[in-house]
Amino acid sequence: MTVTNILLSGIVGSTAYGLAREGSDIDRLGMFATPTEELHGLHRPPESHVSTAPDRTLHEAGKWCRLALAGNPTVMELVWLPDELYEVRTPLGDELIALRQTLLSARRIRDAYLGYATQQFRKLQNRQGDPHTDGLPQRAAKHARHLKRLCTQGYELYATGRLTVRVEDPESYHRFGEQVAADPEAAQPLLRRFEEAFAGTRSVLPEKPDERAADAWLRRVRREFYALAPVTSA
């Protein structure tokens, strides 16, 4: 897969979290700009490109902004990575990193992170005892690790306005995953604890994100990648 005009790209997933073990996949996430003229036609170009071997997801700049403003935990990682995990950085990408806190809002971060964590818990419950689910213990442990990470990172973002991608004490996440793989209901106390923590904490974030900052940045992207058609004489 060849995608041009990549603005920002880096290594995410278990490697970024510090949870990778031997044989873990290396996941990449990035953002690209569609040439502006292509957005004016009848059919809009693809807004995402997903590939395997290597595992890479690239979102168009406009789609990325919409997802980030909604509090999407997956895309949010891209602007909070440690410097060494970025593989592509451009001036426009650095501008977006600089305004990352304007993308945040209390309600959307709470709902998105707790919502994703609850989805992971439902997956654990639904797969319990299903004889047709291959590799259940491994996938269940992975879902459990994600549940704990989403709760922890989401609460940090909600309470402080900052996101630490690499988790503290990775082995505790692996132990939690194994425990929940054996008994999915073991995840309930953690999920409830974070639900109460969110409810009992006054967030530093505003109720709504500053969409003006994202809009202004996206307009700079569109100007940067707008190619004027050559002028021809009659």
SEMIFI-835957 format. One record per residue: x, y, z of N, C-alpha, C in turn. Coordinates in steps of 0.1 Angstrom, whole numbers, plus 5000, padded with zeros to 4 digits. Layout:
BEGIN
XYZXYZXYZ/...
# end
This chain:
BEGIN
500849885000500050005000500950125000/500750214990501450334989500550454991/500750525002499950645005500950765006/500550874999501450994998500951095008/501751195010501351315019501151265033/501951175039501751145053502251255062/501451295071501751405079502351365093/501951255097502351205111502151055111/503150975116502950835117503950785127/503450675134504350615145503850485149/504650425158504350285163503450305175/502350225175501350235185501150095191/500050065197499649935202500549885213/500749755214501349695226502849735227/503549765216504849815216504949955223/504050035220503950175226503550165240/502650075244502250065258503249995267/504249925261505249855269504649715272/503649665265503049535268503449425258/504349465248504649365238505549255244/505349135239506149025242506648955229/507448855230507948795219506748745210/506848775197505848745188504748845186/504748945194503749055193503849125180/502749165174502749245162503149385165/503749445155504049585156503049665148/502249745155501149825148501649965146/501250015134501550155131500250235128/500250355132499050445130499650575124/498850635114499350755108498150835102/498550955097497551045091498151095078/497251115068497751165056496751275051/497251355041496351455035496051415021/494751415018494351395004494551524996/495151524984495251644976493851714976/493851844979492651914981491651904969/492251914957491351914945490551784944/491151674949490451544949489151544957/489051644967487951644976486751714969/486951774957485951854951485051774941/485451654938484751574928483451504933/482851434924481551364927481851254938/482851184936483151074945484351104954/484151094967485251124977486251014977/487451044978488550944979488450874993/489150754994489050685007489650765018/488950755030489450825041490350745050/490450615048491350535056491950425047/493150395050493850285043494450185054/494050065053494449965063495249855056/496349815062497149705056497649615066/498049495062498649395071500049365065/500949325074502249285070502949395062/503249505068503049545082501649585085/501349585098500049625103500049785103/499249845095499349995095497950045091/497550145099496250215096496550365094/496150415083496350555080494950625078/494650735085493450805083493750945076/492750985068492851115062492751215073/493351335071493451435081492051475086/491151495077489751535082489151435090/489251305086488651195094489351185108/490651195108491351185120490951295130/490751415125490251525134488851495140/487951445131486651415136486651305147/487451205145487651095155488251145168/489251225166489951285178489051375186/488251455179487351545186486251465194/485951345189484951255195485551185207/486851195209487551135220488050995217/488050955205488450815201489850775207/489850675215491150645222492250595212/491850525202492850475192493550585185/492850675179493550785172494250885181/493750895193494250995203495750965205/496150835205497550795208498550865199/498150895186499050945176499751075180/499051155188499651285192500151285206/500251175212500851165226501951065226/502451015215503550915215504850975220/505750895227507050935230507750965217/508651055217509351105204509950995197/510550895204511250785197510350695189/509050695191508150605184507550675171/507850795169507450855156508350815145/507750775134508550745122508450845111/507350925111507151035102506651155110/507351265109506951395115507151505105/506151585103506251695094505851825102/506151935096505752065103504252065107/503452025097501952015100501651915111/502351805111502151705121502551755135/503651835135504051895148503152005153/502452075143501452165147500252105154/499951985149498851915155499151865169/500351815170500851775184500751885194/501152005189501152125198499752165202/498752135194497352175198496552055203/497151945207496451825210495451845222/495851935231494951945243493652025239/493652095228492452165224491452065219/491851945215490951845210490151775221/490451795233489851725244488651785250/487751705255486551755263486251645273/485751685285485551595296484551485292/483351525287482351425285482751325274/483351375263483651285252484751195256/485751235264486851145268486251045278/485451085287484850985297484050885289/483150935281482250845274483050745264/484050805257484750715248485650615255/486350655265487250555271486450455279/485550505287484750405295483850315286/483450375275482650305265483450195259/484650225255485550115249485850015259/486150055271486449955282485249865284/484049915284482849835286482649735275/483049785262482949695251483849575253/485049605258486049495260485449395271/484849445281484249365291483149275285/482249335277481149255270481749145261/482849175255483449075246483948955255/484448985267484948885276483748795281/482648865284481448795289480948705278/480848755266480248685255481048565250/482348575252483148465247483348355258/482948385270483048285281482248155278/482948045277482247925275481847895261/482247975252481947945238482847845232/482447725229483347625224483847645210/483247735203483647765189484647875188/485047935199485948045199487447995201/488147995190489547945190490448045197/491447995204492348085211491748175221/490648135227489948215237490848275248/491648195255492448245266493348365262/493948345250494848455246494148585242/493048565235492248685232491548745244/491148665253490448715265491448795273/492748745274493748815282494048955275/494048955262494349075254493249175257/491949135256490849225259490949275273/491249195282491349235296492449345298/493649325291494649425292494249555286/493449545275492949675269491949735278/491149665285490149715294490849795305/491849735311492549805322493349935317/493949915305494650035299493750145296/492550115290491650225286491150295299/490850215309490350285322491450375327/492650325328493750395334494150515326/494350505313494650615304493550715303/492350665302491250755301491050845313/491250785325491050855337492150965338/493450925335494551025335494151145326/493751115314493451225305492251305310/491251245316490151315321490551405333/491351345342491751415354492851525352/493751495343494951585342495051655329/494351605319494551665305495751615298/496351515303497551455297497451305295/498051245285498051105283499451045283/499650945291500950875291500650745284/501250725272500950605264501550485270/502850485275503450375281502950355295/502450235298501850205311502850175321/502450205334503350165345503150025349/504149955352504149815357503449725346/504049705335503349625324503049485329/503849425338503549295343502249285350/501849385357500549385363499449375353/499549435341498549415331498549275326/499649215325499649075320499048985331/499349005343498748925354497248945354/496749065352495349095352494749025340/495349025329494848955317494648815319/495648745326495548605328494448575338/494248655348493248635358491848655352/491648755344490348775337490048665327/491148615320490948515310490348385317/490748365330490248245337488848275342/488548405346487248435351486948575347/486148595336485848735331485248825341/484448765351483848855361484848925370/486148875370487148935378487449075373/487049115361487249255356486249355362/485149305367484049385372484549495382/485249445393485649545403486549665397/487449635388488249735382487349835374/486449785366485649865358484749955367/484149895377483349975386484150085394/485350045397486250145404486450265396/486750245383487050355374485750435371/484650365370483350435368483150535380/483350485392483250575403484250685404/485450655399486550755399486150865389/485750835378485250935368484151015374/483150945380482051015385482351115396/483351075404483751155416484851255414/485351275401486451365398485951475390/486351595393486151715385487251725375/486851705362487851705352488451845349/489751845345490351975341489952015327/489251925320488951945306487652025305/487552105294486252175291485152075287/483952125288482852035284482852015269/483352105261483452085246484852115242/485352035231486652065226486652195218/487852245215487952375208488052335193/486852315187486852275173487452385163/487552505168488052615160489552585157/490252535167491752505165491952395155/491152295156491252185146490852225132/489752305132489352355119490352445112/491052535120492052615114493252535109/493652435117494752345113494352275100/493152215099492752145087492752235075/492352355077492352455066493752485061/494752485070496152505066496552375058/496152265062496452135055495852145040/494652195039493952195026494752305017/495152415023495852505015497252455011/497852385020499252325017499152225005/498052155004497952044994496952074983/496752204981495952254970496852284958/496752214947497552244935496652314925/497052434921496252504911496452444897/495352434890495452384876496252484868/497052424858497852514850496952604841/497352734839496552824831496952804817/495852794809496052774794495452894787/496152924776495653044768494652994758/493753074754492653034744493253014730/
# end
